[in-house]
Amino acid sequence: MKTNQIQLNYHLAFITPFHFGTGLRAGLIHRSMVRDAEDYLYVPGSTLKGVLRDQAGCFAQLFGIPARDPHNLAGDLGEFSPQADTLTQIFGSRFHPGTLYFDDAALIQEDRDFYNSPQTNKKYLQKQVETRTQVSLSRLTRTARQGMLFSSEYGQRDLRFSGQIYGSLTGVPLPSRPDFTYSLLLLVAAVMSLDRIGGGKSTGLGRVCCTITELKVDHTPIDPAICVQELGDMEIFELAQEEA
């Protein structure tokens, strides 16, 4: 097994409106958006971590790499084993705390300046969101439910955010590139393939373009495209694991 120090900076550009809810009501708004201490929108790191885990799980399934489903652990005693599976090495589990940290993605400075300036004094911060009135539908009759009209906030499309993933990452080294691990390949593939995040994904909301702006492995800059080129080695993961 090999442990690397990872620093991955990414950029999110939303193509459609999006929603990251607080779960709380704000005045006449039933479903309000999360905001930081300065009243700017942000993308919660916990939400990003969950979506990336799903993406990495899809790649693991595609290449036949053993990975536990965190939502289906009935009768699975493997999570008590000191030998964690690849997804657990990246994201952690109930009994194997993760060593990677997923920061909240903050609105980039250019977009912050667009909605706020010393002259406007936060006058236009509310323009970051749009309000939509919706109605709850009955799944049985497929008609509107009486008295279930509600309003929601959605972030404006074209907003851009930047965030960072950093910490230590343990995994099985690649036979062709001993300085890389399979855990690193799965993480990079998950970030680069991210295309939807937040609430309402099934209705077309939350479409996003995710770009890795900087990747450092043990403080050495790495081109993310190199990791993508090495994805073919996923097919010999079990052999590399036995050798490790």
Biotite code that builds the C-alpha atoms (Angstrom):
import biotite.structure as struc

atoms = struc.array([
    struc.Atom([0.000, 0.000, 0.000], chain_id="A", res_id=1, res_name="MET", atom_name="CA", element="C"),
    struc.Atom([1.108, 3.541, -0.712], chain_id="A", res_id=2, res_name="LYS", atom_name="CA", element="C"),
    struc.Atom([0.075, 6.838, 0.884], chain_id="A", res_id=3, res_name="THR", atom_name="CA", element="C"),
    struc.Atom([0.261, 10.148, -0.989], chain_id="A", res_id=4, res_name="ASN", atom_name="CA", element="C"),
    struc.Atom([-0.375, 13.723, 0.051], chain_id="A", res_id=5, res_name="GLN", atom_name="CA", element="C"),
    struc.Atom([-3.070, 15.078, -2.270], chain_id="A", res_id=6, res_name="ILE", atom_name="CA", element="C"),
    struc.Atom([-4.105, 18.616, -3.138], chain_id="A", res_id=7, res_name="GLN", atom_name="CA", element="C"),
    struc.Atom([-6.828, 18.916, -5.773], chain_id="A", res_id=8, res_name="LEU", atom_name="CA", element="C"),
    struc.Atom([-8.331, 22.287, -6.705], chain_id="A", res_id=9, res_name="ASN", atom_name="CA", element="C"),
    struc.Atom([-11.485, 22.282, -8.817], chain_id="A", res_id=10, res_name="TYR", atom_name="CA", element="C"),
    struc.Atom([-13.824, 24.741, -10.516], chain_id="A", res_id=11, res_name="HIS", atom_name="CA", element="C"),
    struc.Atom([-17.608, 24.345, -10.830], chain_id="A", res_id=12, res_name="LEU", atom_name="CA", element="C"),
    struc.Atom([-19.563, 26.239, -13.505], chain_id="A", res_id=13, res_name="ALA", atom_name="CA", element="C"),
    struc.Atom([-23.322, 25.708, -13.349], chain_id="A", res_id=14, res_name="PHE", atom_name="CA", element="C"),
    struc.Atom([-25.137, 25.334, -16.660], chain_id="A", res_id=15, res_name="ILE", atom_name="CA", element="C"),
    struc.Atom([-28.628, 25.315, -15.145], chain_id="A", res_id=16, res_name="THR", atom_name="CA", element="C"),
    struc.Atom([-30.189, 26.674, -11.921], chain_id="A", res_id=17, res_name="PRO", atom_name="CA", element="C"),
    struc.Atom([-29.330, 24.617, -8.830], chain_id="A", res_id=18, res_name="PHE", atom_name="CA", element="C"),
    struc.Atom([-30.479, 24.070, -5.261], chain_id="A", res_id=19, res_name="HIS", atom_name="CA", element="C"),
    struc.Atom([-28.578, 23.334, -2.040], chain_id="A", res_id=20, res_name="PHE", atom_name="CA", element="C"),
    struc.Atom([-31.158, 23.597, 0.690], chain_id="A", res_id=21, res_name="GLY", atom_name="CA", element="C"),
    struc.Atom([-30.882, 24.502, 4.350], chain_id="A", res_id=22, res_name="THR", atom_name="CA", element="C"),
    struc.Atom([-33.942, 22.444, 5.272], chain_id="A", res_id=23, res_name="GLY", atom_name="CA", element="C"),
    struc.Atom([-35.339, 25.586, 6.876], chain_id="A", res_id=24, res_name="LEU", atom_name="CA", element="C"),
    struc.Atom([-37.906, 28.183, 5.952], chain_id="A", res_id=25, res_name="ARG", atom_name="CA", element="C"),
    struc.Atom([-36.873, 31.821, 5.419], chain_id="A", res_id=26, res_name="ALA", atom_name="CA", element="C"),
    struc.Atom([-39.813, 34.227, 5.534], chain_id="A", res_id=27, res_name="GLY", atom_name="CA", element="C"),
    struc.Atom([-42.175, 33.355, 2.698], chain_id="A", res_id=28, res_name="LEU", atom_name="CA", element="C"),
    struc.Atom([-39.618, 30.954, 1.160], chain_id="A", res_id=29, res_name="ILE", atom_name="CA", element="C"),
    struc.Atom([-40.264, 27.355, 2.170], chain_id="A", res_id=30, res_name="HIS", atom_name="CA", element="C"),
    struc.Atom([-36.996, 25.932, 0.760], chain_id="A", res_id=31, res_name="ARG", atom_name="CA", element="C"),
    struc.Atom([-34.116, 28.378, 1.219], chain_id="A", res_id=32, res_name="SER", atom_name="CA", element="C"),
    struc.Atom([-30.564, 28.118, -0.136], chain_id="A", res_id=33, res_name="MET", atom_name="CA", element="C"),
    struc.Atom([-27.392, 27.714, 1.923], chain_id="A", res_id=34, res_name="VAL", atom_name="CA", element="C"),
    struc.Atom([-25.307, 30.870, 2.326], chain_id="A", res_id=35, res_name="ARG", atom_name="CA", element="C"),
    struc.Atom([-22.033, 31.649, 4.051], chain_id="A", res_id=36, res_name="ASP", atom_name="CA", element="C"),
    struc.Atom([-21.406, 34.252, 6.752], chain_id="A", res_id=37, res_name="ALA", atom_name="CA", element="C"),
    struc.Atom([-21.202, 37.003, 4.107], chain_id="A", res_id=38, res_name="GLU", atom_name="CA", element="C"),
    struc.Atom([-24.508, 35.928, 2.513], chain_id="A", res_id=39, res_name="ASP", atom_name="CA", element="C"),
    struc.Atom([-22.929, 34.400, -0.605], chain_id="A", res_id=40, res_name="TYR", atom_name="CA", element="C"),
    struc.Atom([-24.050, 31.046, -2.000], chain_id="A", res_id=41, res_name="LEU", atom_name="CA", element="C"),
    struc.Atom([-21.694, 28.083, -1.690], chain_id="A", res_id=42, res_name="TYR", atom_name="CA", element="C"),
    struc.Atom([-21.576, 24.374, -2.539], chain_id="A", res_id=43, res_name="VAL", atom_name="CA", element="C"),
    struc.Atom([-21.419, 22.241, 0.641], chain_id="A", res_id=44, res_name="PRO", atom_name="CA", element="C"),
    struc.Atom([-18.368, 19.999, 0.778], chain_id="A", res_id=45, res_name="GLY", atom_name="CA", element="C"),
    struc.Atom([-20.455, 17.180, 2.266], chain_id="A", res_id=46, res_name="SER", atom_name="CA", element="C"),
    struc.Atom([-22.773, 17.254, -0.760], chain_id="A", res_id=47, res_name="THR", atom_name="CA", element="C"),
    struc.Atom([-19.832, 17.179, -3.149], chain_id="A", res_id=48, res_name="LEU", atom_name="CA", element="C"),
    struc.Atom([-18.268, 14.276, -1.245], chain_id="A", res_id=49, res_name="LYS", atom_name="CA", element="C"),
    struc.Atom([-21.462, 12.217, -1.485], chain_id="A", res_id=50, res_name="GLY", atom_name="CA", element="C"),
    struc.Atom([-21.885, 12.829, -5.218], chain_id="A", res_id=51, res_name="VAL", atom_name="CA", element="C"),
    struc.Atom([-18.221, 12.017, -5.906], chain_id="A", res_id=52, res_name="LEU", atom_name="CA", element="C"),
    struc.Atom([-18.566, 8.772, -3.953], chain_id="A", res_id=53, res_name="ARG", atom_name="CA", element="C"),
    struc.Atom([-21.452, 7.756, -6.218], chain_id="A", res_id=54, res_name="ASP", atom_name="CA", element="C"),
    struc.Atom([-19.396, 8.660, -9.297], chain_id="A", res_id=55, res_name="GLN", atom_name="CA", element="C"),
    struc.Atom([-16.375, 6.700, -8.052], chain_id="A", res_id=56, res_name="ALA", atom_name="CA", element="C"),
    struc.Atom([-18.636, 3.756, -7.234], chain_id="A", res_id=57, res_name="GLY", atom_name="CA", element="C"),
    struc.Atom([-19.836, 3.684, -10.849], chain_id="A", res_id=58, res_name="CYS", atom_name="CA", element="C"),
    struc.Atom([-16.247, 3.541, -12.105], chain_id="A", res_id=59, res_name="PHE", atom_name="CA", element="C"),
    struc.Atom([-15.399, 0.824, -9.576], chain_id="A", res_id=60, res_name="ALA", atom_name="CA", element="C"),
    struc.Atom([-18.376, -1.238, -10.750], chain_id="A", res_id=61, res_name="GLN", atom_name="CA", element="C"),
    struc.Atom([-17.422, -0.672, -14.394], chain_id="A", res_id=62, res_name="LEU", atom_name="CA", element="C"),
    struc.Atom([-13.912, -2.052, -13.859], chain_id="A", res_id=63, res_name="PHE", atom_name="CA", element="C"),
    struc.Atom([-14.938, -4.799, -11.437], chain_id="A", res_id=64, res_name="GLY", atom_name="CA", element="C"),
    struc.Atom([-13.190, -3.298, -8.410], chain_id="A", res_id=65, res_name="ILE", atom_name="CA", element="C"),
    struc.Atom([-14.712, -4.474, -5.092], chain_id="A", res_id=66, res_name="PRO", atom_name="CA", element="C"),
    struc.Atom([-16.476, -1.596, -3.345], chain_id="A", res_id=67, res_name="ALA", atom_name="CA", element="C"),
    struc.Atom([-19.046, -1.583, -0.558], chain_id="A", res_id=68, res_name="ARG", atom_name="CA", element="C"),
    struc.Atom([-22.342, 0.218, -0.909], chain_id="A", res_id=69, res_name="ASP", atom_name="CA", element="C"),
    struc.Atom([-22.623, 2.524, 2.143], chain_id="A", res_id=70, res_name="PRO", atom_name="CA", element="C"),
    struc.Atom([-26.437, 2.326, 1.927], chain_id="A", res_id=71, res_name="HIS", atom_name="CA", element="C"),
    struc.Atom([-26.684, -1.476, 1.840], chain_id="A", res_id=72, res_name="ASN", atom_name="CA", element="C"),
    struc.Atom([-24.618, -2.917, 4.670], chain_id="A", res_id=73, res_name="LEU", atom_name="CA", element="C"),
    struc.Atom([-27.033, -5.584, 5.914], chain_id="A", res_id=74, res_name="ALA", atom_name="CA", element="C"),
    struc.Atom([-25.039, -8.711, 6.698], chain_id="A", res_id=75, res_name="GLY", atom_name="CA", element="C"),
    struc.Atom([-21.788, -7.146, 5.413], chain_id="A", res_id=76, res_name="ASP", atom_name="CA", element="C"),
    struc.Atom([-19.097, -7.685, 8.049], chain_id="A", res_id=77, res_name="LEU", atom_name="CA", element="C"),
    struc.Atom([-16.304, -6.559, 5.741], chain_id="A", res_id=78, res_name="GLY", atom_name="CA", element="C"),
    struc.Atom([-16.467, -2.990, 7.007], chain_id="A", res_id=79, res_name="GLU", atom_name="CA", element="C"),
    struc.Atom([-15.094, -4.211, 10.356], chain_id="A", res_id=80, res_name="PHE", atom_name="CA", element="C"),
    struc.Atom([-11.984, -5.535, 8.600], chain_id="A", res_id=81, res_name="SER", atom_name="CA", element="C"),
    struc.Atom([-8.763, -3.506, 8.973], chain_id="A", res_id=82, res_name="PRO", atom_name="CA", element="C"),
    struc.Atom([-8.356, -3.872, 5.188], chain_id="A", res_id=83, res_name="GLN", atom_name="CA", element="C"),
    struc.Atom([-10.581, -1.151, 3.728], chain_id="A", res_id=84, res_name="ALA", atom_name="CA", element="C"),
    struc.Atom([-11.907, -1.300, 0.168], chain_id="A", res_id=85, res_name="ASP", atom_name="CA", element="C"),
    struc.Atom([-10.863, 1.313, -2.385], chain_id="A", res_id=86, res_name="THR", atom_name="CA", element="C"),
    struc.Atom([-13.879, 3.615, -1.932], chain_id="A", res_id=87, res_name="LEU", atom_name="CA", element="C"),
    struc.Atom([-13.439, 3.557, 1.837], chain_id="A", res_id=88, res_name="THR", atom_name="CA", element="C"),
    struc.Atom([-9.788, 4.527, 1.423], chain_id="A", res_id=89, res_name="GLN", atom_name="CA", element="C"),
    struc.Atom([-10.943, 7.625, -0.453], chain_id="A", res_id=90, res_name="ILE", atom_name="CA", element="C"),
    struc.Atom([-14.129, 8.653, 1.330], chain_id="A", res_id=91, res_name="PHE", atom_name="CA", element="C"),
    struc.Atom([-14.003, 6.785, 4.643], chain_id="A", res_id=92, res_name="GLY", atom_name="CA", element="C"),
    struc.Atom([-16.787, 4.826, 6.369], chain_id="A", res_id=93, res_name="SER", atom_name="CA", element="C"),
    struc.Atom([-18.340, 4.398, 9.789], chain_id="A", res_id=94, res_name="ARG", atom_name="CA", element="C"),
    struc.Atom([-15.358, 2.402, 11.053], chain_id="A", res_id=95, res_name="PHE", atom_name="CA", element="C"),
    struc.Atom([-12.615, 3.765, 8.788], chain_id="A", res_id=96, res_name="HIS", atom_name="CA", element="C"),
    struc.Atom([-12.483, 7.586, 9.061], chain_id="A", res_id=97, res_name="PRO", atom_name="CA", element="C"),
    struc.Atom([-11.490, 9.300, 5.842], chain_id="A", res_id=98, res_name="GLY", atom_name="CA", element="C"),
    struc.Atom([-8.210, 11.207, 5.626], chain_id="A", res_id=99, res_name="THR", atom_name="CA", element="C"),
    struc.Atom([-9.258, 13.417, 2.710], chain_id="A", res_id=100, res_name="LEU", atom_name="CA", element="C"),
    struc.Atom([-11.004, 16.716, 3.416], chain_id="A", res_id=101, res_name="TYR", atom_name="CA", element="C"),
    struc.Atom([-13.643, 18.169, 1.094], chain_id="A", res_id=102, res_name="PHE", atom_name="CA", element="C"),
    struc.Atom([-13.910, 21.911, 1.589], chain_id="A", res_id=103, res_name="ASP", atom_name="CA", element="C"),
    struc.Atom([-17.012, 23.914, 0.725], chain_id="A", res_id=104, res_name="ASP", atom_name="CA", element="C"),
    struc.Atom([-16.772, 25.410, -2.770], chain_id="A", res_id=105, res_name="ALA", atom_name="CA", element="C"),
    struc.Atom([-16.970, 29.209, -2.537], chain_id="A", res_id=106, res_name="ALA", atom_name="CA", element="C"),
    struc.Atom([-18.266, 31.637, -5.134], chain_id="A", res_id=107, res_name="LEU", atom_name="CA", element="C"),
    struc.Atom([-15.327, 32.961, -7.152], chain_id="A", res_id=108, res_name="ILE", atom_name="CA", element="C"),
    struc.Atom([-14.251, 36.540, -6.542], chain_id="A", res_id=109, res_name="GLN", atom_name="CA", element="C"),
    struc.Atom([-15.380, 37.812, -9.956], chain_id="A", res_id=110, res_name="GLU", atom_name="CA", element="C"),
    struc.Atom([-18.945, 36.622, -9.335], chain_id="A", res_id=111, res_name="ASP", atom_name="CA", element="C"),
    struc.Atom([-18.866, 38.021, -5.794], chain_id="A", res_id=112, res_name="ARG", atom_name="CA", element="C"),
    struc.Atom([-17.918, 41.424, -7.162], chain_id="A", res_id=113, res_name="ASP", atom_name="CA", element="C"),
    struc.Atom([-20.737, 41.215, -9.702], chain_id="A", res_id=114, res_name="PHE", atom_name="CA", element="C"),
    struc.Atom([-23.372, 40.992, -6.956], chain_id="A", res_id=115, res_name="TYR", atom_name="CA", element="C"),
    struc.Atom([-21.683, 43.203, -4.404], chain_id="A", res_id=116, res_name="ASN", atom_name="CA", element="C"),
    struc.Atom([-19.379, 46.219, -4.348], chain_id="A", res_id=117, res_name="SER", atom_name="CA", element="C"),
    struc.Atom([-18.492, 49.005, -1.888], chain_id="A", res_id=118, res_name="PRO", atom_name="CA", element="C"),
    struc.Atom([-20.970, 51.237, -3.720], chain_id="A", res_id=119, res_name="GLN", atom_name="CA", element="C"),
    struc.Atom([-23.941, 48.834, -3.605], chain_id="A", res_id=120, res_name="THR", atom_name="CA", element="C"),
    struc.Atom([-23.304, 47.580, -0.029], chain_id="A", res_id=121, res_name="ASN", atom_name="CA", element="C"),
    struc.Atom([-24.824, 44.089, -0.555], chain_id="A", res_id=122, res_name="LYS", atom_name="CA", element="C"),
    struc.Atom([-27.888, 45.576, -2.237], chain_id="A", res_id=123, res_name="LYS", atom_name="CA", element="C"),
    struc.Atom([-27.908, 42.976, -5.040], chain_id="A", res_id=124, res_name="TYR", atom_name="CA", element="C"),
    struc.Atom([-26.896, 39.832, -3.149], chain_id="A", res_id=125, res_name="LEU", atom_name="CA", element="C"),
    struc.Atom([-30.479, 38.551, -3.335], chain_id="A", res_id=126, res_name="GLN", atom_name="CA", element="C"),
    struc.Atom([-30.093, 38.450, -7.133], chain_id="A", res_id=127, res_name="LYS", atom_name="CA", element="C"),
    struc.Atom([-27.912, 35.338, -6.721], chain_id="A", res_id=128, res_name="GLN", atom_name="CA", element="C"),
    struc.Atom([-31.135, 33.340, -6.487], chain_id="A", res_id=129, res_name="VAL", atom_name="CA", element="C"),
    struc.Atom([-34.472, 33.126, -8.222], chain_id="A", res_id=130, res_name="GLU", atom_name="CA", element="C"),
    struc.Atom([-37.702, 32.077, -6.527], chain_id="A", res_id=131, res_name="THR", atom_name="CA", element="C"),
    struc.Atom([-40.013, 29.499, -8.047], chain_id="A", res_id=132, res_name="ARG", atom_name="CA", element="C"),
    struc.Atom([-43.467, 28.512, -6.886], chain_id="A", res_id=133, res_name="THR", atom_name="CA", element="C"),
    struc.Atom([-44.170, 24.788, -7.101], chain_id="A", res_id=134, res_name="GLN", atom_name="CA", element="C"),
    struc.Atom([-46.882, 22.333, -6.179], chain_id="A", res_id=135, res_name="VAL", atom_name="CA", element="C"),
    struc.Atom([-46.534, 18.886, -4.679], chain_id="A", res_id=136, res_name="SER", atom_name="CA", element="C"),
    struc.Atom([-47.913, 16.077, -6.862], chain_id="A", res_id=137, res_name="LEU", atom_name="CA", element="C"),
    struc.Atom([-49.609, 12.913, -5.676], chain_id="A", res_id=138, res_name="SER", atom_name="CA", element="C"),
    struc.Atom([-47.771, 9.839, -6.928], chain_id="A", res_id=139, res_name="ARG", atom_name="CA", element="C"),
    struc.Atom([-51.002, 7.859, -6.771], chain_id="A", res_id=140, res_name="LEU", atom_name="CA", element="C"),
    struc.Atom([-53.254, 10.161, -8.801], chain_id="A", res_id=141, res_name="THR", atom_name="CA", element="C"),
    struc.Atom([-50.528, 12.215, -10.526], chain_id="A", res_id=142, res_name="ARG", atom_name="CA", element="C"),
    struc.Atom([-52.438, 15.370, -9.753], chain_id="A", res_id=143, res_name="THR", atom_name="CA", element="C"),
    struc.Atom([-51.713, 18.402, -7.583], chain_id="A", res_id=144, res_name="ALA", atom_name="CA", element="C"),
    struc.Atom([-52.172, 17.838, -3.862], chain_id="A", res_id=145, res_name="ARG", atom_name="CA", element="C"),
    struc.Atom([-54.534, 20.262, -2.195], chain_id="A", res_id=146, res_name="GLN", atom_name="CA", element="C"),
    struc.Atom([-52.887, 22.878, 0.002], chain_id="A", res_id=147, res_name="GLY", atom_name="CA", element="C"),
    struc.Atom([-49.360, 21.825, -0.993], chain_id="A", res_id=148, res_name="MET", atom_name="CA", element="C"),
    struc.Atom([-48.197, 24.940, -2.833], chain_id="A", res_id=149, res_name="LEU", atom_name="CA", element="C"),
    struc.Atom([-44.650, 25.936, -1.840], chain_id="A", res_id=150, res_name="PHE", atom_name="CA", element="C"),
    struc.Atom([-41.816, 28.199, -2.954], chain_id="A", res_id=151, res_name="SER", atom_name="CA", element="C"),
    struc.Atom([-38.131, 27.405, -3.444], chain_id="A", res_id=152, res_name="SER", atom_name="CA", element="C"),
    struc.Atom([-34.911, 29.314, -4.027], chain_id="A", res_id=153, res_name="GLU", atom_name="CA", element="C"),
    struc.Atom([-32.591, 28.334, -6.873], chain_id="A", res_id=154, res_name="TYR", atom_name="CA", element="C"),
    struc.Atom([-29.115, 29.632, -7.617], chain_id="A", res_id=155, res_name="GLY", atom_name="CA", element="C"),
    struc.Atom([-28.735, 31.448, -10.913], chain_id="A", res_id=156, res_name="GLN", atom_name="CA", element="C"),
    struc.Atom([-27.167, 29.498, -13.727], chain_id="A", res_id=157, res_name="ARG", atom_name="CA", element="C"),
    struc.Atom([-23.648, 30.512, -14.858], chain_id="A", res_id=158, res_name="ASP", atom_name="CA", element="C"),
    struc.Atom([-22.505, 31.019, -11.262], chain_id="A", res_id=159, res_name="LEU", atom_name="CA", element="C"),
    struc.Atom([-18.994, 29.690, -10.668], chain_id="A", res_id=160, res_name="ARG", atom_name="CA", element="C"),
    struc.Atom([-17.422, 28.192, -7.567], chain_id="A", res_id=161, res_name="PHE", atom_name="CA", element="C"),
    struc.Atom([-13.974, 26.972, -6.583], chain_id="A", res_id=162, res_name="SER", atom_name="CA", element="C"),
    struc.Atom([-13.039, 24.434, -3.931], chain_id="A", res_id=163, res_name="GLY", atom_name="CA", element="C"),
    struc.Atom([-10.319, 22.112, -2.729], chain_id="A", res_id=164, res_name="GLN", atom_name="CA", element="C"),
    struc.Atom([-9.859, 18.468, -1.764], chain_id="A", res_id=165, res_name="ILE", atom_name="CA", element="C"),
    struc.Atom([-6.738, 17.756, 0.281], chain_id="A", res_id=166, res_name="TYR", atom_name="CA", element="C"),
    struc.Atom([-5.203, 15.316, 2.731], chain_id="A", res_id=167, res_name="GLY", atom_name="CA", element="C"),
    struc.Atom([-3.590, 11.893, 2.624], chain_id="A", res_id=168, res_name="SER", atom_name="CA", element="C"),
    struc.Atom([-4.791, 9.143, 0.299], chain_id="A", res_id=169, res_name="LEU", atom_name="CA", element="C"),
    struc.Atom([-3.852, 5.473, 0.655], chain_id="A", res_id=170, res_name="THR", atom_name="CA", element="C"),
    struc.Atom([-4.217, 2.912, -2.101], chain_id="A", res_id=171, res_name="GLY", atom_name="CA", element="C"),
    struc.Atom([-2.719, 0.120, -4.162], chain_id="A", res_id=172, res_name="VAL", atom_name="CA", element="C"),
    struc.Atom([0.088, 1.446, -6.413], chain_id="A", res_id=173, res_name="PRO", atom_name="CA", element="C"),
    struc.Atom([-0.162, 1.028, -10.175], chain_id="A", res_id=174, res_name="LEU", atom_name="CA", element="C"),
    struc.Atom([2.276, -1.477, -11.727], chain_id="A", res_id=175, res_name="PRO", atom_name="CA", element="C"),
    struc.Atom([3.029, 0.959, -14.557], chain_id="A", res_id=176, res_name="SER", atom_name="CA", element="C"),
    struc.Atom([3.208, 4.081, -12.352], chain_id="A", res_id=177, res_name="ARG", atom_name="CA", element="C"),
    struc.Atom([4.241, 3.203, -8.774], chain_id="A", res_id=178, res_name="PRO", atom_name="CA", element="C"),
    struc.Atom([3.904, 6.883, -7.801], chain_id="A", res_id=179, res_name="ASP", atom_name="CA", element="C"),
    struc.Atom([0.137, 6.686, -8.549], chain_id="A", res_id=180, res_name="PHE", atom_name="CA", element="C"),
    struc.Atom([-2.513, 4.620, -6.765], chain_id="A", res_id=181, res_name="THR", atom_name="CA", element="C"),
    struc.Atom([-5.846, 3.212, -7.891], chain_id="A", res_id=182, res_name="TYR", atom_name="CA", element="C"),
    struc.Atom([-7.502, 5.384, -5.262], chain_id="A", res_id=183, res_name="SER", atom_name="CA", element="C"),
    struc.Atom([-6.080, 8.493, -6.934], chain_id="A", res_id=184, res_name="LEU", atom_name="CA", element="C"),
    struc.Atom([-7.329, 7.373, -10.363], chain_id="A", res_id=185, res_name="LEU", atom_name="CA", element="C"),
    struc.Atom([-10.850, 6.810, -9.026], chain_id="A", res_id=186, res_name="LEU", atom_name="CA", element="C"),
    struc.Atom([-10.901, 10.199, -7.291], chain_id="A", res_id=187, res_name="LEU", atom_name="CA", element="C"),
    struc.Atom([-9.715, 12.108, -10.379], chain_id="A", res_id=188, res_name="VAL", atom_name="CA", element="C"),
    struc.Atom([-12.125, 10.218, -12.648], chain_id="A", res_id=189, res_name="ALA", atom_name="CA", element="C"),
    struc.Atom([-15.024, 10.999, -10.292], chain_id="A", res_id=190, res_name="ALA", atom_name="CA", element="C"),
    struc.Atom([-14.207, 14.726, -10.179], chain_id="A", res_id=191, res_name="VAL", atom_name="CA", element="C"),
    struc.Atom([-13.743, 15.057, -13.939], chain_id="A", res_id=192, res_name="MET", atom_name="CA", element="C"),
    struc.Atom([-16.978, 13.176, -14.714], chain_id="A", res_id=193, res_name="SER", atom_name="CA", element="C"),
    struc.Atom([-19.152, 15.191, -12.315], chain_id="A", res_id=194, res_name="LEU", atom_name="CA", element="C"),
    struc.Atom([-22.056, 16.639, -14.300], chain_id="A", res_id=195, res_name="ASP", atom_name="CA", element="C"),
    struc.Atom([-24.954, 17.062, -11.829], chain_id="A", res_id=196, res_name="ARG", atom_name="CA", element="C"),
    struc.Atom([-25.105, 18.072, -8.185], chain_id="A", res_id=197, res_name="ILE", atom_name="CA", element="C"),
    struc.Atom([-27.711, 19.360, -5.734], chain_id="A", res_id=198, res_name="GLY", atom_name="CA", element="C"),
    struc.Atom([-31.466, 18.940, -5.452], chain_id="A", res_id=199, res_name="GLY", atom_name="CA", element="C"),
    struc.Atom([-33.809, 18.412, -8.391], chain_id="A", res_id=200, res_name="GLY", atom_name="CA", element="C"),
    struc.Atom([-31.295, 16.567, -10.581], chain_id="A", res_id=201, res_name="LYS", atom_name="CA", element="C"),
    struc.Atom([-34.088, 14.413, -12.040], chain_id="A", res_id=202, res_name="SER", atom_name="CA", element="C"),
    struc.Atom([-35.831, 17.550, -13.346], chain_id="A", res_id=203, res_name="THR", atom_name="CA", element="C"),
    struc.Atom([-32.757, 18.934, -15.102], chain_id="A", res_id=204, res_name="GLY", atom_name="CA", element="C"),
    struc.Atom([-31.470, 21.126, -12.285], chain_id="A", res_id=205, res_name="LEU", atom_name="CA", element="C"),
    struc.Atom([-27.901, 21.209, -11.046], chain_id="A", res_id=206, res_name="GLY", atom_name="CA", element="C"),
    struc.Atom([-26.135, 20.549, -14.354], chain_id="A", res_id=207, res_name="ARG", atom_name="CA", element="C"),
    struc.Atom([-22.530, 21.560, -13.908], chain_id="A", res_id=208, res_name="VAL", atom_name="CA", element="C"),
    struc.Atom([-19.155, 21.501, -15.630], chain_id="A", res_id=209, res_name="CYS", atom_name="CA", element="C"),
    struc.Atom([-16.389, 20.439, -13.246], chain_id="A", res_id=210, res_name="CYS", atom_name="CA", element="C"),
    struc.Atom([-12.747, 21.174, -14.071], chain_id="A", res_id=211, res_name="THR", atom_name="CA", element="C"),
    struc.Atom([-9.611, 20.299, -12.129], chain_id="A", res_id=212, res_name="ILE", atom_name="CA", element="C"),
    struc.Atom([-7.527, 23.471, -12.031], chain_id="A", res_id=213, res_name="THR", atom_name="CA", element="C"),
    struc.Atom([-4.588, 22.040, -10.077], chain_id="A", res_id=214, res_name="GLU", atom_name="CA", element="C"),
    struc.Atom([-3.507, 18.600, -8.898], chain_id="A", res_id=215, res_name="LEU", atom_name="CA", element="C"),
    struc.Atom([-0.501, 17.965, -6.677], chain_id="A", res_id=216, res_name="LYS", atom_name="CA", element="C"),
    struc.Atom([0.690, 14.545, -5.516], chain_id="A", res_id=217, res_name="VAL", atom_name="CA", element="C"),
    struc.Atom([3.288, 14.723, -2.744], chain_id="A", res_id=218, res_name="ASP", atom_name="CA", element="C"),
    struc.Atom([3.634, 18.455, -3.552], chain_id="A", res_id=219, res_name="HIS", atom_name="CA", element="C"),
    struc.Atom([4.479, 17.689, -7.206], chain_id="A", res_id=220, res_name="THR", atom_name="CA", element="C"),
    struc.Atom([2.154, 19.163, -9.887], chain_id="A", res_id=221, res_name="PRO", atom_name="CA", element="C"),
    struc.Atom([0.484, 16.459, -11.979], chain_id="A", res_id=222, res_name="ILE", atom_name="CA", element="C"),
    struc.Atom([-1.527, 16.787, -15.183], chain_id="A", res_id=223, res_name="ASP", atom_name="CA", element="C"),
    struc.Atom([-4.982, 15.211, -14.473], chain_id="A", res_id=224, res_name="PRO", atom_name="CA", element="C"),
    struc.Atom([-5.043, 13.917, -18.053], chain_id="A", res_id=225, res_name="ALA", atom_name="CA", element="C"),
    struc.Atom([-2.222, 11.523, -17.123], chain_id="A", res_id=226, res_name="ILE", atom_name="CA", element="C"),
    struc.Atom([-4.503, 9.897, -14.533], chain_id="A", res_id=227, res_name="CYS", atom_name="CA", element="C"),
    struc.Atom([-7.218, 9.480, -17.155], chain_id="A", res_id=228, res_name="VAL", atom_name="CA", element="C"),
    struc.Atom([-4.739, 7.786, -19.494], chain_id="A", res_id=229, res_name="GLN", atom_name="CA", element="C"),
    struc.Atom([-3.919, 5.274, -16.764], chain_id="A", res_id=230, res_name="GLU", atom_name="CA", element="C"),
    struc.Atom([-7.542, 4.208, -16.220], chain_id="A", res_id=231, res_name="LEU", atom_name="CA", element="C"),
    struc.Atom([-6.946, 1.137, -18.378], chain_id="A", res_id=232, res_name="GLY", atom_name="CA", element="C"),
    struc.Atom([-4.861, -0.310, -15.533], chain_id="A", res_id=233, res_name="ASP", atom_name="CA", element="C"),
    struc.Atom([-8.079, -0.621, -13.510], chain_id="A", res_id=234, res_name="MET", atom_name="CA", element="C"),
    struc.Atom([-8.673, -3.958, -15.244], chain_id="A", res_id=235, res_name="GLU", atom_name="CA", element="C"),
    struc.Atom([-5.695, -5.522, -13.452], chain_id="A", res_id=236, res_name="ILE", atom_name="CA", element="C"),
    struc.Atom([-6.540, -4.111, -10.026], chain_id="A", res_id=237, res_name="PHE", atom_name="CA", element="C"),
    struc.Atom([-6.928, -7.497, -8.294], chain_id="A", res_id=238, res_name="GLU", atom_name="CA", element="C"),
    struc.Atom([-3.537, -8.682, -9.601], chain_id="A", res_id=239, res_name="LEU", atom_name="CA", element="C"),
    struc.Atom([-1.852, -5.471, -8.446], chain_id="A", res_id=240, res_name="ALA", atom_name="CA", element="C"),
    struc.Atom([-3.573, -5.779, -5.047], chain_id="A", res_id=241, res_name="GLN", atom_name="CA", element="C"),
    struc.Atom([-2.230, -9.306, -4.572], chain_id="A", res_id=242, res_name="GLU", atom_name="CA", element="C"),
    struc.Atom([1.294, -8.187, -5.452], chain_id="A", res_id=243, res_name="GLU", atom_name="CA", element="C"),
    struc.Atom([1.022, -5.236, -3.047], chain_id="A", res_id=244, res_name="ALA", atom_name="CA", element="C"),
])
